[in-house]
């Protein structure tokens, strides 16, 4: 049985070599949820020992892409309600209060899931404008009425059969502790983008390669008030535009790399 102080909730975390981030994530849910499951993928660091030390259940799963791996991890939970987290995320105290309040609602079971804002810590500050905030994320889901869907390669998302509640309180995201860590992710995401576009049969477009980065910068920095986040807001808007430019350029490269027809 679940103690009265703990929510009837499984927290599921997928991770690969996340020993630096896992303790913070695990500490944010320790003591008030019924179960924590850490699903590891080809991990060679101390992640398993750290997870077990916190009282979490550890399982090992092969990597099948974000969508399918998260669904496999979801199946490891023993409770109907699941909070899906990444290792570099943290449940804030405000979000914890909202989750406790949600589980106290008499109409809770009419929902298939719940979403809440996610806030990114970038270099030295929280980002509260632009493309990165509020970034509502649907992470609380009922296993009978929701699962991970979307594209196999990238941009996985929870698909629900039923209404979705909106909660207050931020999910903290420590995805980019340095500029180098942010730049390092541009090419891996470009790889996934190329795979996605080719799987859909889509071709390179000069118009998209030129105008989409410009639009991404204008939307993030001007329309979504990214300039209010100071230099960090300018960097993020510019880097987001550059990332889009790299992705479309990589698609161009992939099509031309086949070589000339003889």
Protein Blocks (a to p, Z undefined) as FASTA:
>chain_A
ZZfkbccdddddddehilkmmmmmmmmmgojafbdcdddehiablmlmmmmmnopacddd
ddebjklmmmmmmmmpmbfbdcdddfkbccdfklmmmmmmmmmpmklmmpgbdcdddddd
ehjaccfehjlbgoiacfbdcfklgccedjfkgopacddeddddddehiddddfblbfkl
mmmmmmmmmmmmmmmmmmnopacdfklmmmmmmmmmmmmmmmnommmnojmlmmmmmmmm
mmmmmmmmmmmmmmmmnopaZZ
